[in-house]
Amino acid sequence: MKTTNDTQFDLWEVFIQSKPGLPHIHAGNVHASDAKMALQNARDTYTRRGEGTSIWVVPSANIRASNPDDHEMLFDPSNEKMFRHPTFYTMPEGAKNI
Amino acid sequence: METKNELYKYCLRLGDDALILGHRLSELCSKAPFLEEDLALTNISLDMIGRAQAFLKYASELSDNFITEDDIAYRRPENEYYNHLITEQPNGDFAHTIVRQFFVSVFEYHFFEALTKSKDKSLAAIASKTVKEVKYHMEHATDWVVRLGDGTEESHRRMQIAIEDLWMYTGEFFEMDYVDDILLSAGIAVDKSLIKEKWMKEIIKPLEEATLILPAYTHMQTGSKKGIHTECLGHILSEMQYLQRAYPDAKW
């Protein structure tokens, strides 16, 4: 996704894990010339207020995104399938973290 | 405490290093080569200003006068500052900023690692916190040394000039005077002669990798332990102390 007049370093996508065991969540992106710089820049940009316990960086060029034109085909069919939502169960009393 | 006066001075030296280099780096805020580096450098600046606060606060507690860390930071004249001369050198181009940080951070890493074993509990506590921060500063600077030294012809040229310009300020790191000697025999201070070899070993490796060479000259600048500075410090202080001098005790 590089344009010809972009003089900055390559883009890297940044994923931050806030606590051990939780998934790494997309936080944004940084410019960097290599993976090590990408990790450092991600640390300085996204974890300065104690947000993270682990960082992943991935070259943005390696991300494959779904095509917006396929939106109806990919996502609309799931709209009418209410039975896929676990909303028909009654919560046992005292159950936490469901 | 018999060593109180020496300890006070020791705290000023450590606090001033962090305060002055922290201020220097803060001058780069919004002016670094690119956004992410701007954040990285100001982050390092904040680490250092926080460290300055810790050391100067401890100094204010040791002082016989009723002064705060702010009084110490903003109301001393130039010849009562004891930061290493290298910390007051201008940011210059990015190569100068990086080489200065590289020389300082490698030294500070080993210095504070040793200071964690100080018999003075307060110094040891500040050192434990600092050593984690400085490890990152060192890694950040070292990576840039290799990247730029072994980068383009232009980046290599600029790095070599920065090394030539700043090398003369590195001898001060290992100077010991009566303050160091008295506190060392009390188990409080760091024996800097033991750090020199480690420092040299650790700067040579990345420099070699970066195809950079150390200057041929051996003359080293000195003076900061006596409050004698390069012309750069006065300019920093005039900006840094302006508010306190124009509006004493200003609050906001």
HADDOCK unambig.tbl for C-alpha pairs under 7 A between the chains (distance, minus, plus):
assign (segid A and resid 30 and name CA) (segid B and resid 36 and name CA) 6.96 0.50 0.50
assign (segid A and resid 41 and name CA) (segid B and resid 36 and name CA) 5.71 0.50 0.50
assign (segid A and resid 41 and name CA) (segid B and resid 40 and name CA) 6.92 0.50 0.50
assign (segid A and resid 44 and name CA) (segid B and resid 39 and name CA) 6.23 0.50 0.50
assign (segid A and resid 44 and name CA) (segid B and resid 40 and name CA) 5.51 0.50 0.50
assign (segid A and resid 45 and name CA) (segid B and resid 36 and name CA) 6.72 0.50 0.50
assign (segid A and resid 45 and name CA) (segid B and resid 39 and name CA) 6.55 0.50 0.50
